[in-house]
Amino acid sequence: MTEFIALLQYIFLGAVQGLTEPLPVSSSGHLRLVQHFFGIDVPDLHFEVFLNGASLIAVFIVYRRDLMEMINGTARYVMTRERRHYGSFRFAWLIVLGTIPAIIVGGLFADFIGGELTAIHMVALALMITAIALWLIRNLRGDKTDEQITVMDTVIIGLAQTLALAPGISRSGATVVAALARKVSPETALKFSFFLSIPVSIGSLVFMIPEMHAAMTAPGMFLPYVVSFTVSVIVSVFAIKLFINLVTNGRMIYFAAYCLTVSVLILFFA
């Protein structure tokens, strides 16, 4: 019975991570809330990184055609220098550039981010900031396409991604808000945001391989990890498609209202 309850907890954690990672509501913040209010013991950082891998798979599934086009175009440009493939190469290069700020900040302030910023009142404050940002850009509708996004746009979006290292600040929310504020079209803003998550997710997974292997090979833990990962992939695909639909239809205010409500409830009950 105890093992069954533990399995249900891992399914719940996988669903929470899968739903909140793509949406602009902060997956790390919600995992802290689950731990604080439900008393569920969330494993160490390696588990969050492990489930981020599930969301990464979901990104590959939803954006598989765009990803293959970018990868193939980049490879062909490198080999042939044909101008028609330059757009794919440039977009890939901008993704790499936009990733650099998060790597630097995450490396320099890892202890602070994993310490003081995980306090429940800090999560509430971060969610409130997310709500305000989402509300401010609720009516912004840019028209910059993949080819028109600039280096300055990329740097600003990359800096916005560093804010999401704090639990409660949504990575997808911060990057999409920054992109829309720079007059990038919703479609390009979404694609750039999700593509921007790929290098950091892959790097984190590689860095955490020893911890994840040790956790999964512990007695009785392989099944819970596999099940939570599977649930997270399925829910993430749904969440990404939901996010795309709401952003392209100008309904970001729904997420702003949700983040503000959760923030107020945390401050009241915690």
C-alpha positions in Angstrom: 0.0 0.0 0.0 2.9 2.4 0.8 4.5 1.7 -2.5 1.2 2.4 -4.3 0.8 5.7 -2.5 4.4 6.6 -3.4 3.7 5.8 -7.0 0.6 8.0 -7.0 2.7 10.9 -5.6 5.2 10.5 -8.4 2.4 10.5 -11.0 1.1 13.7 -9.4 4.5 15.3 -9.5 4.9 14.3 -13.1 1.6 15.8 -14.0 2.3 19.0 -12.1 5.7 19.4 -13.8 4.3 18.5 -17.2 1.5 21.1 -16.9 3.4 24.0 -15.4 6.8 23.7 -17.2 5.5 24.9 -20.6 2.8 27.3 -19.2 3.8 30.7 -17.9 3.1 29.8 -14.2 6.5 28.4 -13.1 7.0 24.7 -12.7 9.8 25.1 -10.0 7.5 27.4 -8.0 4.6 24.9 -8.2 6.9 22.0 -7.0 7.8 24.2 -4.0 4.1 24.7 -3.3 3.4 21.0 -3.6 6.1 20.3 -1.1 5.0 23.1 1.3 1.2 22.6 1.3 0.7 19.0 0.5 3.6 17.6 2.5 4.9 15.6 -0.5 8.6 15.0 -0.4 9.9 16.3 -3.7 13.3 14.7 -4.5 16.4 16.8 -5.0 17.1 19.1 -8.0 18.0 16.1 -10.1 14.3 15.0 -10.2 13.2 18.4 -11.4 15.9 18.3 -14.1 14.7 14.7 -14.9 11.2 15.9 -15.5 12.4 18.9 -17.5 13.7 16.2 -19.8 10.1 15.1 -20.3 9.1 18.6 -21.3 12.0 18.7 -23.7 10.7 15.6 -25.4 7.3 17.3 -25.6 8.9 20.3 -27.3 10.5 17.9 -29.8 7.1 16.3 -30.5 5.2 19.5 -31.0 7.9 21.4 -32.9 9.4 18.4 -34.7 9.0 19.9 -38.2 10.4 23.3 -37.3 13.3 21.7 -35.4 14.2 19.4 -38.3 14.0 22.3 -40.7 16.4 24.4 -38.5 18.8 21.5 -38.0 18.9 20.5 -41.7 19.1 24.1 -42.8 21.9 24.9 -40.4 23.9 21.8 -41.4 23.5 22.6 -45.1 24.5 26.2 -44.7 27.7 25.1 -42.8 28.6 22.7 -45.5 27.5 24.6 -48.6 27.2 28.3 -47.6 24.1 28.5 -49.7 22.2 31.7 -49.0 18.8 30.0 -48.9 19.8 28.1 -45.8 21.2 31.1 -43.9 17.9 31.8 -42.1 18.0 28.4 -40.3 21.6 28.9 -39.4 21.0 32.4 -38.1 18.0 31.3 -36.0 20.1 28.4 -34.5 22.9 30.8 -33.7 20.6 33.2 -32.0 19.3 30.3 -29.8 22.8 29.7 -28.7 23.4 33.4 -28.0 20.2 33.6 -26.0 21.2 30.7 -23.8 24.5 32.2 -22.6 23.1 34.6 -20.0 21.2 31.8 -18.1 24.4 29.6 -18.1 26.5 32.4 -16.6 24.0 33.6 -14.0 23.0 30.0 -13.1 26.6 29.0 -12.6 27.5 32.1 -10.5 24.5 32.2 -8.3 23.5 28.5 -8.0 23.7 28.4 -4.2 21.6 31.6 -3.8 19.0 30.5 -6.3 18.7 27.0 -4.7 18.7 28.5 -1.2 17.1 31.9 -0.3 14.9 32.1 -3.4 13.2 28.8 -2.6 11.5 30.2 0.5 7.7 30.1 0.1 7.2 33.8 0.5 9.8 34.4 -2.2 7.9 32.1 -4.5 4.7 34.1 -3.9 6.5 37.3 -4.7 8.0 35.8 -7.9 4.5 34.6 -9.0 3.1 38.1 -8.4 5.9 39.6 -10.6 5.0 37.0 -13.3 1.4 38.0 -13.0 2.2 41.7 -13.5 4.4 41.0 -16.5 1.8 38.9 -18.2 -0.8 41.6 -17.6 1.3 44.4 -18.9 1.9 42.6 -22.3 -1.6 41.2 -22.6 -2.5 43.4 -25.7 0.9 43.5 -27.4 0.9 42.0 -30.9 4.2 42.3 -32.8 4.9 41.2 -36.3 8.7 40.3 -36.4 9.2 36.9 -38.0 12.0 34.3 -37.5 14.1 36.2 -40.1 13.5 39.6 -38.5 14.4 38.8 -34.9 17.6 40.8 -34.0 20.6 40.2 -31.8 19.3 42.8 -29.4 16.0 41.0 -29.2 17.9 37.8 -28.5 20.0 39.4 -25.7 16.9 40.8 -24.0 15.0 37.5 -24.2 18.1 35.7 -22.9 18.4 38.0 -20.0 14.7 37.5 -19.3 15.3 33.8 -19.2 17.8 34.3 -16.3 15.0 35.7 -14.2 13.3 32.4 -14.5 16.1 30.7 -12.5 14.1 32.0 -9.5 11.2 29.6 -8.5 8.0 31.4 -9.2 9.3 33.3 -12.3 8.1 31.3 -15.3 10.8 30.6 -18.0 8.3 30.4 -20.8 6.4 33.4 -19.4 9.5 35.6 -19.0 10.9 34.8 -22.5 7.5 35.2 -24.3 6.8 38.5 -22.4 10.3 39.8 -23.4 9.8 38.7 -27.1 6.3 40.3 -27.3 7.6 43.5 -25.7 10.2 43.5 -28.5 7.4 43.4 -31.1 8.1 39.8 -32.1 5.1 37.9 -33.5 3.3 35.5 -31.1 4.2 32.5 -33.3 7.9 33.4 -33.4 8.0 34.4 -29.7 6.6 30.9 -28.8 8.9 29.0 -31.0 12.0 31.0 -29.9 11.0 30.5 -26.3 10.6 26.8 -26.5 13.8 26.4 -28.7 15.6 28.5 -26.1 14.8 25.8 -23.5 16.6 23.1 -25.4 20.3 23.8 -24.8 19.8 24.5 -21.1 17.6 21.4 -20.6 20.1 19.2 -22.4 23.0 20.7 -20.5 21.3 20.2 -17.2 20.4 16.6 -18.0 24.0 15.8 -18.9 25.3 17.5 -15.8 22.8 15.5 -13.6 23.3 12.1 -15.1 25.2 10.6 -12.1 22.5 11.8 -9.6 19.6 10.6 -11.8 21.2 7.2 -12.4 21.8 6.7 -8.7 18.2 7.7 -7.9 16.6 5.5 -10.6 18.7 2.4 -9.6 17.8 2.7 -6.0 15.5 -0.2 -4.8 11.9 0.4 -5.9 12.6 3.7 -7.7 12.8 2.7 -11.3 9.1 2.4 -11.9 8.1 5.6 -10.1 10.6 7.6 -12.2 9.6 6.0 -15.5 5.9 6.5 -14.8 6.3 10.2 -13.7 8.4 10.9 -16.8 5.8 9.3 -19.1 3.0 11.3 -17.5 5.0 14.5 -17.7 5.6 14.0 -21.4 1.9 13.5 -22.2 0.8 16.4 -20.0 3.5 18.7 -21.4 2.4 18.1 -25.0 -1.1 19.1 -24.0 0.2 22.2 -22.1 2.4 23.4 -25.0 -0.6 23.2 -27.4 -2.8 25.0 -24.9 -0.2 27.7 -24.4 0.2 28.2 -28.2 -3.5 28.5 -28.6 -4.0 31.1 -25.8 -1.0 33.2 -26.8 -1.9 33.4 -30.5 -5.4 34.4 -29.5 -4.3 37.1 -27.1 -5.4 35.4 -23.9 -2.3 35.8 -21.7 -4.4 37.6 -19.1 -5.8 34.2 -18.0 -2.3 33.2 -16.8 -1.9 36.6 -15.1 -5.0 36.1 -13.1 -4.0 32.6 -12.1 -0.5 33.6 -11.0 -1.9 36.6 -9.0 -4.5 34.4 -7.3 -2.0 31.7 -6.3 0.4 34.4 -5.0 -2.2 36.0 -2.8 -3.4 32.6 -1.5 0.2 31.6 -0.6 0.8 34.9 1.3 -2.5 34.4 3.1 -2.2 30.8 4.1 1.5 30.5 4.5 
